[in-house]
Amino acid sequence: MATVVRPAPAAAAPAARPAPDPAGPPPAGGAPAARPQASRLRALDGLRLVAALMVAAYHYGGRDGEVATAWGSSPRHQFPALHHLFAYGCLGVQVFFVISGFVICMSGWGRSLRSFFASRASRLLPAYWAAVVLVTAVFALPVVAYRAVSPSDALVNLTMLQQPLGVDRVLGVCWTLWAEVRFYALFALCVVLPGATRRRVILFCAGWTLAAAIAQGARMPLLDIVLMPEYAAYFVGGIGLYLVHRDRRDPYAWGIVGVSWLIGQHYAVQRLWHAPAVHAFSYRSSWAIIAVVTFGFVAVAAIALGWLRRADWRWLTVAGALTYPFYLVHEHLGWVVIEGLHRHLHLPSYATFGLTVASMLLLAWLLHRFVEGRLTPLLRGALSGRRR
């Protein structure tokens, strides 16, 4: 969640009035229009944390697998009343992708390709590197029962390319980062490089939507890797919502959002729905899946339209800052904490759940304070060409 990306400042144009149409001719010399002045959308930070907590609920109480080993039994026995609700937490990833589409369009508008790359790399890599090293080290301890990846695979994980290379993952959630990286690359080449304008962004959304549908029909692995038909609708929908943020009366923007929602709910239901069965962990209703996907689109739309502008509390900025490191470490290190608290200290399930989330948030704060706070500015400066 991957998005797992901190929003850049939003456009200053009030949501109630159309922003200046950036589709006009660029300034002399072909440079893209300057980025509008902006203020932070703190409600978006809060929504990111909500999505991360949804994913954590799924990983701790909404599925079987390694976490069942940590609990000592299936989470369906640990949370008999809530495990079926926790099973919907996996849809937090789809909410992340909608947020990411919004944020990346906002971040890339008016930026040079080098500045965009420096911003994204410096945002993703420091906490990611620290999480890979930390999880590898913890899983290598003799007292930890979980298998660590080989030293060679751990080193490959530092590149974020372990998925296409077929290497064992250190972080279970990193598959979402691979989707994010491909989205960044598409957006950078098609929008940021030539210069973001309303017309170009609309064409990008329309072209990617059509190409993703063709890729789904063609069933060609290369097209699937590049165009991501299963996830494209969420990123495109977020981009459309940023266009709504710039001009709420833009019919093309609303059309992009509507089509993306229709396609997105289809893929979510297709992938996550299953009928009740004695062997299934939890029955997921197709209507409930549609409702959660709709929540993601509606929540970002409410922020885009300015309906949540009163949610401007400073603690939301802190919440947004903790979301990415929390997302990276919560799953695998959460197993270790759950086993220690529940099986060795014999704490009740719900107390263990709450304390595990709290401990992962504390670890996220430490990563943000001592890793991101120090390395992100240095990496951004180095990649953008600034020297101190």
C-alpha positions as CSV (number, residue, x, y, z in Angstrom):
1,M,0.0,0.0,0.0
2,A,0.8,-0.1,-1.2
3,T,0.4,3.5,-1.8
4,V,2.1,3.8,-0.1
5,V,3.3,7.5,-1.1
6,R,3.1,10.7,0.8
7,P,1.0,13.3,-1.0
8,A,2.7,16.3,-2.4
9,P,0.9,19.7,-1.9
10,A,-2.4,20.0,-3.7
11,A,-3.4,22.6,-6.2
12,A,-4.5,25.8,-4.6
13,A,-7.5,26.4,-6.9
14,P,-10.7,26.0,-4.8
15,A,-12.6,22.9,-5.5
16,A,-15.8,25.0,-6.0
17,R,-14.3,26.8,-9.0
18,P,-12.6,25.5,-12.1
19,A,-8.8,25.7,-12.0
20,P,-7.1,27.3,-15.0
21,D,-7.1,24.8,-17.8
22,P,-3.5,23.5,-18.1
23,A,-4.3,22.1,-21.6
24,G,-3.4,25.3,-23.3
25,P,0.0,25.9,-25.0
26,P,3.0,25.6,-22.8
27,P,5.2,28.6,-22.1
28,A,7.9,29.6,-24.5
29,G,10.5,27.0,-25.0
30,G,8.0,24.1,-24.5
31,A,8.4,23.9,-20.7
32,P,5.4,22.6,-18.8
33,A,3.3,25.1,-16.9
34,A,4.5,26.0,-13.4
35,R,3.0,24.0,-10.5
36,P,0.2,25.8,-8.7
37,Q,0.7,26.9,-5.2
38,A,-1.0,24.6,-2.8
39,S,-1.9,23.4,0.8
40,R,-1.6,19.9,2.2
41,L,-4.7,17.7,2.0
42,R,-4.4,16.2,5.5
43,A,-7.6,14.2,5.1
44,L,-5.8,12.2,2.5
45,D,-3.1,11.3,5.1
46,G,-5.8,10.0,7.4
47,L,-7.3,7.9,4.6
48,R,-4.0,6.4,3.9
49,L,-3.7,5.3,7.5
50,V,-7.2,3.8,7.4
51,A,-6.2,1.8,4.3
52,A,-3.0,0.6,6.1
53,L,-5.0,-0.5,9.1
54,M,-7.5,-2.4,6.9
55,V,-4.6,-4.3,5.4
56,A,-3.2,-5.0,8.9
57,A,-6.5,-6.3,10.1
58,Y,-6.5,-8.7,7.1
59,H,-3.0,-9.9,7.8
60,Y,-3.6,-10.4,11.5
61,G,-7.1,-11.7,11.6
62,G,-8.6,-12.1,8.1
63,R,-6.6,-15.0,6.6
64,D,-4.8,-18.2,7.4
65,G,-1.2,-19.0,6.6
66,E,1.9,-18.0,8.6
67,V,-0.2,-15.8,10.9
68,A,-2.1,-18.9,12.0
69,T,1.2,-20.3,13.2
70,A,1.8,-17.1,15.2
71,W,-1.6,-17.4,16.9
72,G,-1.3,-21.1,17.4
73,S,-4.6,-21.6,15.5
74,S,-6.6,-20.1,12.7
75,P,-7.7,-16.5,13.2
76,R,-11.2,-17.6,12.7
77,H,-11.0,-19.2,16.1
78,Q,-9.2,-16.2,17.6
79,F,-11.8,-13.7,16.3
80,P,-15.0,-15.7,15.8
81,A,-17.1,-12.5,15.6
82,L,-14.8,-10.4,13.4
83,H,-12.7,-12.6,11.2
84,H,-15.2,-12.4,8.4
85,L,-15.0,-8.6,8.5
86,F,-11.2,-8.6,8.7
87,A,-11.2,-10.7,5.5
88,Y,-12.3,-7.6,3.6
89,G,-9.2,-5.7,4.8
90,C,-7.2,-6.9,1.8
91,L,-9.2,-4.3,-0.2
92,G,-7.2,-1.6,1.5
93,V,-4.7,-2.2,-1.3
94,Q,-7.3,-1.1,-3.8
95,V,-7.9,2.0,-1.8
96,F,-4.2,2.7,-1.7
97,F,-4.0,2.5,-5.4
98,V,-6.8,5.1,-5.9
99,I,-5.0,7.4,-3.5
100,S,-1.7,6.8,-5.3
101,G,-3.2,7.8,-8.7
102,F,-4.4,11.0,-7.1
103,V,-1.2,11.8,-5.4
104,I,1.2,10.9,-8.3
105,C,-0.8,13.1,-10.7
106,M,-0.7,15.9,-8.1
107,S,3.0,15.3,-7.4
108,G,4.0,15.1,-11.1
109,W,2.1,18.1,-12.4
110,G,4.6,20.8,-13.5
111,R,7.7,18.8,-12.4
112,S,10.6,17.8,-14.6
113,L,11.3,14.1,-15.1
114,R,14.4,14.4,-12.9
115,S,12.6,16.1,-10.1
116,F,9.8,13.5,-10.3
117,F,12.2,10.6,-10.1
118,A,14.1,12.2,-7.2
119,S,10.9,12.7,-5.3
120,R,9.6,9.2,-5.8
121,A,12.9,7.4,-5.2
122,S,13.7,9.4,-2.1
123,R,10.2,8.7,-0.7
124,L,10.2,5.0,-1.3
125,L,13.7,3.7,-0.9
126,P,15.0,4.7,2.6
127,A,12.2,3.1,4.6
128,Y,12.1,0.2,2.2
129,W,15.8,-0.5,2.5
130,A,15.6,-0.3,6.3
131,A,12.6,-2.6,6.4
132,V,14.3,-5.2,4.2
133,V,17.4,-5.2,6.5
134,L,15.3,-5.3,9.7
135,V,13.0,-8.1,8.7
136,T,16.0,-10.2,7.3
137,A,17.9,-9.7,10.6
138,V,15.0,-10.5,12.8
139,F,14.1,-13.7,10.8
140,A,17.7,-14.8,11.0
141,L,17.6,-14.9,14.8
142,P,17.6,-18.5,16.2
143,V,14.6,-17.7,18.5
144,V,12.4,-16.7,15.5
145,A,10.6,-19.7,13.9
146,Y,10.1,-18.1,10.5
147,R,12.4,-18.8,7.6
148,A,14.6,-16.1,6.4
149,V,15.4,-15.7,2.7
150,S,18.9,-16.5,1.5
151,P,21.6,-13.7,1.7
152,S,21.6,-13.5,-2.1
153,D,17.8,-13.1,-2.3
154,A,17.9,-10.5,0.4
155,L,20.4,-8.4,-1.5
156,V,18.2,-8.6,-4.7
157,N,15.3,-7.4,-2.6
158,L,17.1,-4.1,-2.1
159,T,16.5,-3.3,-5.8
160,M,12.7,-3.7,-5.6
161,L,12.9,-6.0,-8.6
162,Q,12.6,-9.3,-6.8
163,Q,9.1,-9.9,-8.3
164,P,10.0,-10.0,-12.0
165,L,13.3,-11.8,-11.2
166,G,11.5,-14.6,-9.4
167,V,13.4,-14.0,-6.1
168,D,11.9,-14.8,-2.7
169,R,10.4,-11.7,-1.1
170,V,11.6,-10.4,2.2
171,L,8.5,-8.3,2.7
172,G,5.2,-10.0,1.8
173,V,3.6,-6.6,0.9
174,C,6.2,-5.6,-1.6
175,W,4.2,-7.0,-4.6
176,T,2.2,-3.7,-4.3
177,L,5.3,-1.7,-4.6
178,W,6.1,-3.5,-7.9
179,A,2.7,-2.3,-9.1
180,E,3.4,1.2,-7.9
181,V,6.8,1.3,-9.6
182,R,5.3,0.3,-13.0
183,F,2.6,3.0,-12.6
184,Y,5.3,5.6,-11.9
185,A,7.2,4.5,-15.0
186,L,4.1,4.7,-17.2
187,F,3.1,8.1,-15.8
188,A,6.6,9.5,-16.0
189,L,7.1,8.5,-19.7
190,C,3.6,9.5,-20.9
191,V,2.9,12.6,-18.8
192,V,5.8,14.0,-16.8
193,L,8.4,13.7,-19.6
194,P,6.4,15.7,-22.2
195,G,4.9,17.9,-19.5
196,A,1.6,17.5,-17.7
197,T,-1.5,19.1,-19.2
198,R,-5.2,18.4,-18.7
199,R,-5.5,17.1,-22.3
200,R,-2.4,14.9,-22.0
201,V,-3.6,13.4,-18.7
202,I,-7.0,12.6,-20.1
203,L,-5.4,10.9,-23.1
204,F,-3.2,8.9,-20.8
205,C,-6.1,7.7,-18.7
206,A,-8.2,6.8,-21.8
207,G,-5.2,5.1,-23.5
208,W,-4.2,3.1,-20.5
209,T,-7.8,2.0,-19.8
210,L,-8.2,0.8,-23.4
211,A,-4.8,-0.8,-23.6
212,A,-5.4,-2.6,-20.3
213,A,-8.6,-4.0,-21.6
214,I,-6.9,-5.2,-24.8
215,A,-4.1,-6.8,-22.7
216,Q,-6.7,-8.7,-20.7
217,G,-8.2,-10.0,-23.8
218,A,-4.9,-10.8,-25.5
219,R,-3.6,-12.8,-22.5
220,M,0.0,-11.9,-23.3
221,P,2.3,-12.0,-20.2
222,L,4.4,-9.0,-21.4
223,L,1.3,-6.8,-21.8
224,D,0.0,-7.9,-18.4
225,I,3.3,-6.9,-16.8
226,V,3.4,-3.5,-18.4
227,L,-0.2,-2.5,-18.4
228,M,-1.4,-4.2,-15.2
229,P,-5.1,-4.7,-16.3
230,E,-6.0,-5.9,-12.8
231,Y,-4.9,-2.7,-11.1
232,A,-4.9,0.0,-13.8
233,A,-8.5,1.1,-13.1
234,Y,-7.6,2.1,-9.5
235,F,-4.6,4.2,-10.5
236,V,-6.6,5.8,-13.4
237,G,-9.5,6.5,-11.1
238,G,-7.3,8.3,-8.7
239,I,-5.9,10.4,-11.6
240,G,-9.4,11.2,-12.6
241,L,-10.2,12.3,-9.1
242,Y,-7.2,14.7,-9.1
243,L,-8.7,16.2,-12.3
244,V,-11.9,16.6,-10.4
245,H,-9.9,18.3,-7.6
246,R,-8.7,20.8,-10.2
247,D,-12.1,21.4,-11.8
248,R,-15.2,19.7,-10.3
249,R,-17.2,20.5,-13.4
250,D,-14.9,18.7,-15.8
251,P,-17.1,16.0,-17.5
252,Y,-14.1,14.1,-18.8
253,A,-12.7,13.8,-15.3
254,W,-16.0,12.4,-14.0
255,G,-16.2,10.0,-16.9
256,I,-12.7,8.7,-16.1
257,V,-13.7,8.2,-12.5
258,G,-17.0,6.4,-13.4
259,V,-15.4,4.0,-15.9
260,S,-12.6,3.3,-13.5
261,W,-15.0,2.4,-10.7
262,L,-17.0,0.1,-13.0
263,I,-13.9,-1.8,-14.1
264,G,-12.3,-1.7,-10.6
265,Q,-15.2,-3.3,-8.8
266,H,-15.3,-6.0,-11.5
267,Y,-11.6,-7.0,-10.9
268,A,-12.0,-6.8,-7.1
269,V,-15.1,-9.1,-7.2
270,Q,-13.5,-11.5,-9.7
271,R,-10.4,-11.9,-7.6
272,L,-11.7,-11.8,-4.1
273,W,-15.2,-13.2,-4.1
274,H,-15.8,-16.8,-3.3
275,A,-18.9,-18.8,-2.4
276,P,-19.4,-20.1,1.1
277,A,-17.5,-23.4,1.6
278,V,-16.4,-25.4,4.5
279,H,-12.8,-25.1,3.3
280,A,-12.9,-21.4,2.7
281,F,-11.5,-19.1,5.4
282,S,-14.3,-16.6,5.2
283,Y,-17.2,-16.0,2.8
284,R,-16.9,-12.6,1.0
285,S,-20.1,-11.1,-0.4
286,S,-19.7,-9.6,-3.8
287,W,-21.9,-6.7,-2.7
288,A,-19.6,-6.0,0.3
289,I,-16.6,-6.1,-2.0
290,I,-18.3,-3.5,-4.3
291,A,-19.1,-1.4,-1.2
292,V,-15.5,-1.3,0.0
293,V,-14.2,-0.4,-3.5
294,T,-16.9,2.3,-3.7
295,F,-15.8,3.6,-0.3
296,G,-12.3,4.1,-1.6
297,F,-13.5,6.1,-4.6
298,V,-16.0,8.1,-2.7
299,A,-13.6,8.9,0.1
300,V,-11.0,10.3,-2.3
301,A,-13.7,12.1,-4.2
302,A,-14.9,13.8,-1.0
303,I,-11.3,15.0,-0.4
304,A,-11.0,16.1,-4.0
305,L,-14.2,18.1,-3.8
306,G,-13.1,19.8,-0.6
307,W,-15.9,18.3,1.6
308,L,-13.3,17.2,4.1
309,R,-11.2,20.3,4.2
310,R,-12.2,20.8,7.9
311,A,-10.2,17.7,8.7
312,D,-7.0,19.7,8.9
313,W,-5.6,18.4,12.2
314,R,-1.8,18.3,12.4
315,W,-1.9,14.7,13.8
316,L,-3.2,13.6,10.4
317,T,0.1,14.6,8.8
318,V,1.9,12.4,11.4
319,A,-0.5,9.6,10.6
320,G,0.3,9.9,6.9
321,A,4.0,9.9,7.6
322,L,3.8,6.7,9.5
323,T,1.6,4.9,6.9
324,Y,4.4,3.8,4.6
325,P,6.9,2.4,7.1
326,F,4.0,0.8,9.0
327,Y,2.8,-0.9,5.8
328,L,6.3,-2.3,5.1
329,V,7.0,-3.8,8.5
330,H,3.6,-4.7,10.0
331,E,3.0,-8.2,8.4
332,H,6.2,-10.2,9.0
333,L,7.3,-8.5,12.2
334,G,3.7,-8.6,13.4
335,W,3.9,-12.4,13.3
336,V,6.8,-12.3,15.7
337,V,5.0,-9.9,18.1
338,I,1.8,-11.9,18.0
339,E,3.6,-15.1,18.8
340,G,5.4,-13.5,21.7
341,L,2.4,-11.8,23.2
342,H,-0.3,-14.5,22.6
343,R,1.6,-17.8,22.8
344,H,4.3,-16.9,25.3
345,L,2.8,-14.2,27.4
346,H,-0.8,-15.6,27.0
347,L,-2.4,-12.3,26.4
348,P,-6.0,-12.5,25.0
349,S,-6.5,-12.3,21.2
350,Y,-7.9,-8.8,21.1
351,A,-5.3,-7.4,23.4
352,T,-2.6,-9.0,21.3
353,F,-4.1,-7.6,18.2
354,G,-4.2,-4.0,19.6
355,L,-0.7,-4.2,21.1
356,T,0.7,-5.6,17.9
357,V,-0.7,-2.7,15.8
358,A,0.6,-0.2,18.4
359,S,4.1,-1.7,18.4
360,M,4.2,-1.6,14.6
361,L,3.1,2.0,14.7
362,L,5.9,2.8,17.2
363,L,8.4,1.0,14.9
364,A,7.1,3.0,12.0
365,W,7.6,6.2,13.9
366,L,11.2,5.2,14.6
367,L,11.8,4.4,11.0
368,H,10.3,7.7,10.0
369,R,12.2,9.7,12.5
370,F,15.6,8.2,12.2
371,V,15.7,6.7,8.7
372,E,13.4,8.7,6.5
373,G,14.0,12.0,8.4
374,R,17.8,11.7,7.7
375,L,18.1,9.8,4.5
376,T,15.2,11.1,2.4
377,P,16.5,14.7,2.1
378,L,20.0,13.5,1.3
379,L,18.8,11.1,-1.4
380,R,16.5,13.6,-2.9
381,G,19.2,16.2,-3.0
382,A,21.7,13.8,-4.6
383,L,19.2,12.6,-7.2
384,S,18.0,16.1,-8.1
385,G,21.5,17.4,-8.5
386,R,21.5,19.7,-5.5
387,R,24.7,19.9,-3.5
388,R,25.1,21.3,0.0
